[in-house]
């Protein structure tokens, strides 16, 4: 009789164990977006919540302060994990984006295209008229808006920041040479002409205000170029929208397809460059002021899927889709003895410290 009753009891136990093992997977955490009404509310996530290495925090902060940083932010799934300020800088202090702000122009160009105002494959002279450069007309007409986004306009990059026609001189046919050049700002003129608005008004309406980037502004740098200034949190808002494939809290700001193109190699010369975005994880790259091709990835210590906005004196926006992470650094040049326009050795050293947080 014992054998008759033992078998059903064993089956019940096995059935219960099987039921427990098939429990549902944990629900993935939703992306968080801070309010766009100018409030200071922003959800946080602790190092402990993420099971990161608390012992790696202080070495990172010490390094940031040593390297003349003013602010540092890490977002994961939109929530603030680290937010630190140094050397008298605060959450309300504005600072310049430098060339990291190129990505703002790239993004607004995508918005203008999705609204049917421009086509990036059209030549720039369709919008600005001829003689916007001093290149021969046939060569000027080769330059498209996409060439400006991709840094392969063929114009001389050795003549300084001035983008007046006399300073925009022909060197090579558009598309045949990659060179880091401030001629990209002509896209702002293209958008102003096509929209019938000032660049600032269009930018504020279509991007800044939708993300709640309160108080940010374009400030003339004195050489005919405007540089964007904002708080570090406003820079983080922009990075968060980019991480979320062009959407802000469910509302499309810029088309996902355009953003995908912007963060993919845009031409055949510099694998590590999209539409004014720098791309990690490629096998070769070029740097500003050089025609030399370097072998290897842009920032070896950083995730290979990362793309970034890099500005003079080490202004940084790093976007890492695989980790749902955005990292912001603002400040003075990290290594004053070796100032750079965009990428520097600081990027790789910084990423060694960041990687130690979650490895």
C-alpha positions in Angstrom: 0.0 0.0 0.0 2.9 2.4 0.7 4.0 2.2 -2.9 0.5 3.0 -4.2 0.4 6.3 -2.2 4.1 7.3 -2.6 3.9 7.7 -6.4 1.1 10.3 -6.5 2.8 12.3 -3.7 6.1 12.3 -5.6 4.4 13.5 -8.7 2.7 16.3 -6.8 6.1 17.5 -5.5 7.7 17.3 -8.9 4.8 19.2 -10.4 5.1 22.0 -7.8 8.9 22.3 -8.5 8.2 22.5 -12.2 5.6 25.2 -11.6 8.1 27.3 -9.5 10.8 27.0 -12.2 8.6 28.5 -14.9 8.0 31.8 -13.1 7.9 34.8 -15.4 11.0 36.7 -16.3 11.6 40.0 -14.5 9.9 42.9 -16.2 12.4 45.2 -17.9 12.7 48.6 -16.4 11.1 51.3 -18.5 13.1 54.3 -19.8 12.5 57.4 -17.6 12.2 60.9 -18.8 12.4 64.0 -16.5 9.5 66.5 -16.8 9.9 69.1 -19.6 8.4 71.9 -17.5 11.7 73.3 -16.2 11.4 71.5 -12.8 14.4 70.0 -11.1 12.7 66.7 -10.6 14.7 63.7 -11.9 14.5 60.1 -10.8 17.7 58.5 -9.5 19.2 55.0 -9.3 21.9 54.1 -6.9 25.2 52.4 -7.5 23.9 49.7 -5.1 20.7 49.3 -7.0 22.7 48.5 -10.1 25.1 46.1 -8.3 28.0 48.3 -9.5 31.3 48.5 -7.7 31.1 51.2 -5.0 34.9 51.1 -4.5 35.4 52.4 -8.1 33.4 55.6 -7.5 35.9 57.7 -5.5 38.9 56.9 -7.9 36.6 58.1 -10.8 35.7 61.3 -8.9 39.3 62.0 -8.0 40.4 61.6 -11.6 37.6 63.9 -12.9 38.6 66.6 -10.4 42.3 66.2 -11.2 41.5 66.6 -14.9 39.8 70.0 -14.5 36.2 68.8 -14.8 33.3 70.9 -14.0 30.5 68.3 -14.1 29.9 64.6 -14.6 26.6 62.8 -15.1 25.8 59.1 -15.7 22.2 58.1 -16.7 21.1 54.5 -16.9 17.6 54.1 -18.4 17.2 57.8 -18.0 17.7 57.8 -14.2 20.6 59.7 -12.7 23.2 57.3 -11.2 26.0 59.8 -10.7 25.8 63.6 -10.8 28.9 65.5 -9.5 30.1 69.0 -9.8 33.6 70.3 -9.3 35.6 73.6 -8.9 32.7 75.8 -8.1 30.4 74.6 -10.9 26.8 73.8 -10.0 23.7 72.2 -11.5 22.5 75.6 -12.6 25.8 76.8 -14.1 25.9 77.0 -17.9 28.9 75.9 -19.9 29.8 75.6 -23.5 29.3 72.5 -25.6 32.0 73.5 -28.2 32.0 71.0 -31.1 29.9 68.5 -29.1 27.1 71.0 -30.2 27.7 69.8 -33.8 25.3 67.0 -33.0 22.6 69.6 -32.2 22.9 70.8 -35.8 22.9 67.3 -37.1 19.7 66.5 -35.2 17.9 69.7 -36.3 18.9 68.9 -39.9 17.1 65.6 -39.5 14.0 67.4 -38.1 14.0 69.8 -41.1 14.2 66.9 -43.5 11.4 65.0 -41.9 9.2 68.2 -42.2 9.9 68.3 -45.9 11.9 71.6 -45.7 15.1 70.2 -47.0 16.7 67.1 -48.6 20.2 66.3 -47.4 21.1 64.9 -50.8 20.4 68.3 -52.4 23.3 70.6 -53.1 23.8 73.4 -50.6 23.5 76.1 -53.3 19.8 75.0 -53.8 19.2 76.8 -50.5 21.9 79.4 -50.2 22.4 80.3 -53.8 25.7 80.1 -55.7 29.0 81.7 -54.5 28.5 80.7 -50.9 32.1 79.4 -51.3 35.0 80.7 -53.5 35.3 77.3 -55.2 34.6 77.1 -59.0 30.9 76.9 -59.6 31.1 73.4 -61.0 32.9 72.2 -57.8 30.7 74.2 -55.5 27.7 72.5 -57.0 29.1 69.1 -56.0 28.7 69.9 -52.3 25.5 68.5 -50.8 24.0 69.0 -47.3 25.1 65.4 -46.7 28.7 66.4 -47.4 28.5 69.0 -44.7 27.1 66.4 -42.3 29.8 63.9 -43.2 32.8 66.3 -43.2 33.7 65.5 -46.8 32.9 68.8 -48.5 36.3 69.0 -50.2 36.9 72.5 -48.8 40.2 73.6 -47.3 40.2 72.8 -43.6 43.5 74.7 -42.9 42.2 78.3 -43.1 40.7 78.7 -39.6 37.1 79.0 -38.3 36.0 81.7 -40.7 33.2 80.4 -43.0 32.9 83.5 -45.2 33.0 82.6 -49.0 36.6 83.9 -49.4 37.7 81.4 -46.7 35.8 78.4 -48.1 38.3 77.3 -50.8 38.4 74.2 -53.0 40.9 71.5 -52.3 39.2 68.3 -53.6 35.9 67.2 -55.1 33.1 66.8 -52.5 33.1 63.2 -51.2 36.7 62.4 -52.1 38.4 63.8 -48.9 37.5 63.8 -45.2 38.5 66.8 -43.2 37.1 68.3 -40.0 35.8 71.7 -40.9 33.4 74.3 -39.4 31.7 74.7 -42.8 29.0 72.4 -41.3 27.5 75.6 -39.7 26.2 76.4 -43.2 23.5 73.8 -42.5 22.1 76.3 -39.9 21.8 78.8 -42.8 20.2 76.2 -45.0 17.6 75.5 -42.3 16.9 79.2 -41.7 16.4 79.8 -45.4 14.2 76.7 -45.9 12.0 77.4 -42.8 11.7 81.1 -43.1 12.8 81.4 -39.5 16.0 82.3 -37.7 18.1 79.3 -36.8 17.6 80.0 -33.1 13.9 80.1 -33.3 13.6 76.9 -35.3 16.1 75.2 -33.0 14.3 76.3 -29.8 10.8 75.3 -31.1 11.7 72.0 -32.7 14.3 70.7 -30.2 15.2 72.7 -27.1 11.8 73.3 -25.8 10.5 69.8 -26.5 13.2 68.3 -24.3 12.8 70.9 -21.5 16.4 72.2 -22.1 15.5 75.3 -20.2 17.7 78.4 -20.6 20.1 76.9 -23.2 21.3 79.4 -25.8 23.5 80.0 -28.8 26.2 82.5 -28.0 28.4 84.2 -30.6 32.0 83.2 -30.1 33.4 86.2 -31.7 34.6 84.5 -34.9 31.3 84.4 -36.7 30.3 81.1 -35.2 27.7 80.5 -32.4 28.5 78.0 -29.7 25.7 76.4 -27.6 25.7 76.9 -23.8 23.6 75.1 -21.3 23.6 73.3 -18.0 25.0 69.8 -17.8 21.5 68.4 -17.2 20.3 69.9 -20.4 23.2 68.2 -22.2 22.0 65.0 -20.5 18.4 65.5 -21.7 19.7 65.7 -25.3 21.7 62.5 -24.9 18.7 60.7 -23.4 16.6 61.6 -26.4 19.3 60.3 -28.7 19.6 57.1 -26.7 15.8 56.6 -27.0 16.1 56.7 -30.8 14.7 60.2 -31.3 11.7 60.0 -29.0 11.1 61.9 -25.8 8.7 60.3 -23.5 6.8 58.6 -26.4 6.8 61.7 -28.7 9.0 61.6 -31.8 11.4 64.5 -32.0 13.6 63.3 -34.8 13.0 60.3 -37.1 14.6 57.1 -36.0 15.8 56.2 -39.5 17.6 59.5 -39.8 19.3 59.0 -36.4 20.3 55.5 -37.4 22.1 57.0 -40.5 23.6 59.8 -38.3 25.2 57.2 -36.0 26.5 55.0 -38.8 29.6 55.5 -40.9 28.6 58.2 -43.4 31.4 57.9 -46.0 34.1 55.6 -47.1 37.2 57.5 -45.7 36.6 57.9 -41.9 34.8 54.9 -40.6 34.5 56.5 -37.2 32.3 59.4 -38.3 28.6 59.7 -39.0 26.6 62.8 -39.4 28.7 65.0 -37.0 28.7 62.1 -34.5 31.9 60.1 -33.6 31.5 56.3 -33.7 33.4 53.8 -31.6 34.1 50.2 -32.5 35.4 50.7 -36.0 38.6 49.3 -37.3 40.1 52.6 -38.5 39.6 56.3 -37.8 40.8 59.8 -38.8 41.3 62.8 -36.5 40.9 66.5 -37.0 43.7 68.4 -38.7 45.2 65.2 -40.1 44.8 63.1 -43.3 46.4 60.1 -41.6 44.4 56.9 -41.1 44.8 55.3 -37.6 44.2 51.6 -37.1 42.1 50.4 -34.3 39.0 51.6 -32.5 38.5 55.2 -31.4 38.2 54.6 -27.7 39.4 51.1 -26.9 38.2 51.1 -23.2 34.7 52.1 -24.1 31.9 49.9 -25.4 32.1 49.2 -29.1 28.6 50.3 -29.9 29.1 53.8 -28.3 28.7 57.0 -30.3 29.6 60.3 -29.0 29.6 64.1 -29.3 33.2 65.4 -28.7 34.0 69.1 -28.2 37.1 71.2 -27.7 38.6 71.1 -24.2 36.9 67.8 -23.5 33.2 68.5 -23.6 31.7 65.0 -24.0 28.4 63.2 -24.6 28.7 59.5 -24.7 25.7 57.4 -25.7 25.9 53.6 -25.1 22.8 51.7 -26.4 23.9 48.3 -25.1 24.0 49.6 -21.6 21.1 52.1 -21.9 23.6 54.7 -20.7 24.4 58.3 -21.3 27.6 59.9 -19.9 28.2 63.7 -19.7 31.5 65.5 -19.0 31.9 69.3 -19.1 34.9 71.3 -18.0 38.2 72.8 -18.9 40.7 70.9 -21.0 41.8 67.7 -19.2 45.4 67.8 -20.3 46.4 71.5 -20.8 49.8 70.5 -22.2 48.0 68.7 -25.1 44.7 70.5 -26.0 42.7 68.9 -28.8 39.6 69.7 -30.9 37.7 66.5 -30.2 39.2 63.2 -29.2 42.0 63.0 -26.6 43.8 60.5 -24.5 41.5 61.6 -21.7 38.6 59.7 -23.3 40.3 56.3 -23.1 41.6 57.0 -19.5 38.2 58.1 -18.4 36.5 55.1 -19.8 38.9 52.8 -17.9 37.6 54.4 -14.7 33.9 54.2 -15.8 34.3 50.6 -16.9 35.6 49.8 -13.4 32.2 50.8 -12.1 30.3 48.0 -13.8 32.8 45.3 -14.9 
